[in-house]
Amino acid sequence: MSGLLRRLRGLPLRSRLALLVAVAVAAAVAAVAVTCWVITSRQLYSQLDNDLRHQVGTVKWNQVATIATTCDNSDTNLRSLPGPTIQVIYTDGRVCTSPGDAEIPVQSSDLDVAKGSLPNSLHTTDDADSQAMRVLTVPIADGNGNQLRDVAVSIASPTAEVTNPLTTLAWVLLLVGGIGVLGATAAGLWIARTGLRPVDKLTETVEHVARTEDLTVRIPVEGDDEIARLSASFNSMTAALAASRELQQQLIADAGHELRTPLTSMRTNIELLTRSEETGRAIPPDDRKALMASVKAQMTELAALIGDLQELSRTGLSGSDGPLKVVSLHETVRAALERARLRGPELKIVSELAPWYVRAEPAALERAIVNLLDNAVKFSPQHGTVEVRLMRGTLTVRDHGPGIPADELPYVFDRFWRSPSARALPGSGLGLSIVARTVESYGGEVGLAAADGGGTVATMRLPGAPTPPPELP
């Protein structure tokens, strides 16, 4: 059985479908044919038995007497009586059969009828000529209607009247069923080929994509059935993969461009220092100090850029390394404010924080808030004020800097995008992009807008989470 299943699994899908259709049709045809044959057989045998019962009623006493008186007469001129075979049975086992008919073997049930212990007997047996006969045995009455004792009469008809039509019917059912199964197999194969043609197209497309890595291929979607849905899903998948590849290539190109600037500057400064050592021409102390400060600044910028790229490339696009937890947003903002004050000690940072809890990864959430505050610190004027407010899950960070032009607002969260006016300031152009991806991964939203009276206001909204139970002392 297992070997047969393995062979079936090795067949093509269309062959398995055609075989399944053929087996199903064959089983249905066989069930219908057997049912039809059984019902017909019962009907024909029932009709034969009814005919025998009817013929028993037509048997006359003089016919029985004639059979009994000629039982030992070997005169071949005697003609057999018309109708079925009639046989007189005695309790001692003797029989007298209608002239010209073969003797029918006596059954015990026939003797019971002759003895009066059984009202009638109906059975099938072979006569002396090996012909199958249907036999009905009943008691017999004389001419005055008195039932005779120790004697019975049997009426028999050949079962060929039933078996011959049944044999013909069986051959007809077998022939018609065979033709039906073959037709169903051919139809199943045609239906399988027709139905699986879209699957073949999908398979060819997938193989083409796997072979050529061409993600621009699309499958035409026709209708709204399962195949159409599968094709639409495949098209969506390839479109997403193509977009992901394009974003990856763009990230690599942007990263290379951003890395080239600090590397070029570092190489230039290091070459100057190296040439000074090789030629023995000393660089003035002030210039040498400036070169070393520039190299250090470039290294710091390069390290920050690499760190931001690592944050941006983490799984889930949010930079989260662990499972989500219920985090107190107000405490996270308070910790980020301490770091922001260290980076802008000359600034005045005021805050109003109402309790709010969110579901997030603590380290990733704090990094996003720090980036948002760093942006405000970086663009705030010296001795300026940064206002931070958290109310009902909405965090606003307002600075009093030069602000962002309206035509640049749509691009502030793009990777590596930097305003032309901010090119000279430190940064990689990835901070706000990391903020946006982190907040969106937690189901929130973030945006920047021009503030009334000048400056920029950043707004971050995060959905709330159930308040965690207080810790036991």
N, C-alpha and C positions, 0 to 999 in steps of 0.2 A: 504493500500500500504506500509506504513512504517513497519507494522507488518511482511509483506512478506519479505521485505528487511532485517529485523533483523533475520528472520529465515534463509534466504540465507547466511547471514554473519556467522551464527552459524554452517553451514555445513563445512566439510573438504574441502581443496582447490581442491583436485582431484574430489570430488563430484560436486563442483561448476563448474569446467571445463567441466566435462561430461554433466552436465545439460545445460551449455551454448552451447556446441556443439549440443545437442539434440534440443534445442530451435531454434538455427540457421538453422539446417537441416530441422526441421519441418516447419519453416517459408519459407524456399526456396522451399520445396516440395509443400507446400500449394499454394505458388505463381505460381509455374509451373503447378500444377494441375488445379487451377482455370483458368489460362490463356489458357491451353489446352482445357478445357471444354467449355470456352466462344468461342474460335476460332472454335472449332468443331460444336458448336451449331449454330453459324452464318453461317458456311458453309452448314450445313444440311438444315437449313431454307431457305438459298439462293437457294440451289438446288431444294427444294420443290416448291418454288415460280417460279423458272424457268420452272419446269415441268408443273405447272398450266398454265403458259403463253403459253407453247408449246401446251398443250392440248386444250386451247381455240381456237387456230388456226385450230385444227382438227375437231372441232364441225361443223357438217353440218346442213343446214337449215331443211332438212327432219327429223333430229333427234329432233330438237326443235319443229317442227310442230307435230311430233308424241307425244311428251310429252304434248304439249298443247291440242291436241285432246283427249288424254286419261286422262286428268286431273281429270275429274269427273267420269271416268269409274271405277267401282269397281270390274271389272273382274279380278279375281286373276290368270287367266291363262296368263295374259300379263307378259312377261319376262322383267326384267330390262335390260336396254341397257348396253353393256360392257363399262368398263372404270370408271372414277370417277363419283361422284354424280353431276347431271346436274339439275339446277332448273331455271325455267322461272319466272321472277319477273315483276309484273305490277305496275304502279304508284299508283294504289289504294290499294296496299299492298297484293293483291292476289298472290299466288305462285302456280306453278305446278312443282312437283318434279319427276324425273325419277322413273319409276315403281320399287318398291322393295327397294327404298332408303328412309331414314328418312328425314323429312322436316327440312330445315335449317332456323332458325329464321332470319327475314329480319332486317338489320340494316338501319339506316337513310342514310348512305352513299350509300347503294344499291339503295334506292329509288332515290337518286340524280343522280345516273348513268342512271336509267330508264327515268328520266325526261330530261336528256341531260345536266345537269348542272355540271356533274363530269365525266371525261373521263374513270375512272375505280376506283375500290375499292378493297383493299387487307386487310383482317383482319382475326382474329381467333375467333371462337365462338363454342358453343356446339349445336349439332343438337337435334332433338326431342328425340333421344335415349341417350342423355347426353354424346355423344361421341365428343371429341374435334376435330374440323375441321378447316382446313386452306381454306379460301374462297376468290376467285377472281371473281369480278363482272365486266362485260364489256357490251357495247351495242351489239345488234344483227342485222344482215342484212338478207334480204330475199334471195330467190334463184337467183334473178337478181342482187344482190349486193347492193341493196338499204337499207340504215339503217332504221330500224323500229323505230317508235316513241312510247313513253310511254311503252316501254318494254325493259328488259335487261335479260341477262343470267348469272348465277353464276356457276362456276366450283369449286368443293370442294373435298379435299383429307384429310383423317384422319392425324392428327399430330402425331399419334402413330408411323408413319414411322420415325419420328425424335426423339420423346421423349423416345421411347424404347431403341434405340442405345445410347442416352445420359445417360439414367439411368444405362445401363450396363457399359458405360464408367466411370460414376461417382463411381460405386462400385469398378471397376478395379483400378482407380486412388487412391481411399481410401485404398484399400488393399495394393497396391504397396507402397503408401506413408507411411502407417503404418509400413510395414516391413522395409522400408528405415529408418524411424525414430528410430525404435528399433535397427537396425543394426548400425546406426550412434551413438546412445547412448552407445552401447556396445563398438564400436570402440573408441569413445571419452574417455570412462572410461579406456580402455586399454592404449590408448596413454597418458592419464594423469598419470596413474601409471608408465608407462615406462619413460615418460619425467621427472617426479618428483622424480624418484628414487635417482638421485644425490642429490636433495634437502633433501630427507629423510636422506641420509648419512650425509649431512652437519648438519642437525638438530640433529641427534644422536651424532655427534662429539661435537657440541656446548653444548648440554646437558651434555655430558660426561665431558667436560672441566669445565662447571659450577659446576658440582657435585664433581669432584675430584681435580679441580684446576691443572690438569696435562697439562702443556703447551707444552709438547713434541709431542703431537698427531698431525699428519699431514693427510690431505685428498689427495688421489691420484688425480692428475690433468690429465684429458683425453680430448683431442681435444682443440679447441680454441673458443668455444661458450661462451654464457653468464654464464652458470653454471661453466665452467672451469675457467673463469675469477673470479667468485665469490669464488671458491675454492682456487685459487691462492692468492686472497686478504686475505682470512681467514688464509691461511698458513703464509702469510707475517705478519699479525696482531699477530698471536700467537708467531711467531718467535721474533717479536719486544717486545711483552710482556715478553717472556722468557728472552730475553737479558736485558730488563729493570729490571726484578726481580733479575737476576744474578748480575747486576750492583748495585742494591740496597743492596743485601746481602753482596756484596764485600765492598760497602761503609760502611755498619754497622760494618763489621769485621775489616776493616782498621781503622775506627774511634775508635773502641774499643781498638785496639792495640795501636794507637797513644795516646789515653787518659790514658791508663794504666801506661805509663812511668811517666808522671808528677804526676799522682795521687799517684803512689807508692813512688816516691821521697818525695812528700809532707807528706804522711802518716809517712814515716820513720823519717823525721825531726820533725814533730809534736809529734810523740811518744817519741823522745829524750827529747823535751822540757817538755812534760807532766811527764815523769819519773823523770826528774830533780826536778820538783815541788813536786811530790809525795814523793820522797825519801829525799828531803831537801839537796841533793848534787848539789851545784851550778855549772853551766857550766862556764868555763872561759869566760870573756867578749868578747874576740876576736872570740872564737868558737861560742858563742851565737849570735854575730853579723853576723857571716858567715851563721849560720843556718837561721836566720831571712831573710837575703838577698836571700838565696836559696829558702825559702818558697815564698818570694815575686816574685822571678823570675819564679818559677813554676806556681804560680797563673797567672802571666802575660802570660806565654806560654799557659796555659789552656784556658784563656779568648780569646787569639788570635785564638787558634784552634777552639773553639766553634763559634767564629765570622766567621771564614773561612767556617766552615761547613754550617752555616746559609746562607752565600752568595752562596755556591755551590748548595744548595737545593732549591733555589728560582725558581718560575715558569719560564719556558723558558730557564733555564740553564744559563742565562746571568746575573742574579742578578738585572735586571731592574724592578723598581717598578712603573714606570709611562709610559706615551706614548712617542713614539720616537719624537725627535725634530731635527731641523737643528742646529748643534752645531759647534762652531769654534774649530777645533782640536788644532790649535796652542795655543789658549788661555787655553784650558784644559791642554795641556802639560806644559805650563808656570806655571799654578797653582800647578801641580804635582811636578814640579822642586823645588818650594819653600818648599814643604813638604820634598822632598828628601834631600835638603840642611840641614834641621833641624836634620835629622836622621844621616847624615854624615858630620858634620861641618868641619872635618879635610880634607875632599876631595875637589878637584877642579872639579866643574861641569861646562862644557862649552856647549853652545847650539847655534844652528842656526835653526830658525823656520820660514818657509815660510807659508803664509796664506793657510789654507785648511779647508773646511767645510764638515761635514759628518752628516748622519742621525743616531742618537743614543739617548740613555737616558743619560743625562749629568752625574749624580752621578755614574752610573755603568761604564761609559767610564773612568771617572777620577780614580775610584778604580782600573781598569785594568792597567792604565798607572802607577799609584803609585806602584802597585805590580811589574811591569816590572822594574821600577827604583830602588825599594827596593832590587831586586835581584842583580842589578849591584852594588849598594852601599855595600851590604853585602859581596860580593866577591872581592871588590876592596881593594888593599893594602893601608896601612895607608899613607896619603898624596898623594894618587893616583889621577888619572884623569878619569872622566866619560864624554864621548862625546855623546851629544844628537843632532840629526839632523832630521828635518822634511822637506821633499821636495816632492811635488806632491803626497801627500797622503801616503808616505812611511816614517815611523818613525823608526830610527835606534838608538839603545842605545849600546854604546861600553864601556866595562870596560877593565882594564889592570890587571885583576886578574890571578889566576892560570889556568883559562879556564876549559872546560868540555871535558873529553876524548871522542873520536869519538864513542866508543861503548856504551856510556851512553846517547848520544844525542837523540836517538829515544824514551827515557823514560822520558824526562824532563817535559813533560806536563801531565804525568799520575798523578792521585790523590795519595797523600801521598808518592810519590816517592822522595827520597833524595839520593844524591850521597854519597857514603861511606865517602868521604873526607869532607862532609858537615854535618855529623851527630852531631858534637859538636856545630854547629852554631845554633842560634835561628831560629825557623820557624816550620811550620806545614806540609810542602810539598804540600800545596794546592794553593799557590799563583799563580804559572804559570798555573795550571789547570783552575783557575778562569779566568785568562787572555785569555787563548785559547777559552774557552766557550763564553766569552763575545764578543771577536772579531769575531768568527765564526757566532754568532747570528746576527751580523750586516753585514754579507756578506763579511768579510775580512779574512785575514790569518796572522798567526804569526809563527815565527820560530827562532831557536837559531843555531848559527854556530860558529866555531872557527875563531877568528880574526887573520889577518896577524900580526905577531910580538908578539903574545900571547894575552891572554884574550878571551873574548866572545863578540860577537855582536848579539843583538836581533833585529829582523826586524818585524815590524807590518805594514800591508797594509790595508787601509780601502777605500771603494769606495766613491767618492765625491758626494756631494749634491748641489743643486742650492744655490747660495750665497744669504743669506737673505737680504732684503732691509734695507738701513740704517735707524736707528731710528730717528724720528723727534725730534728736540730740544724742 
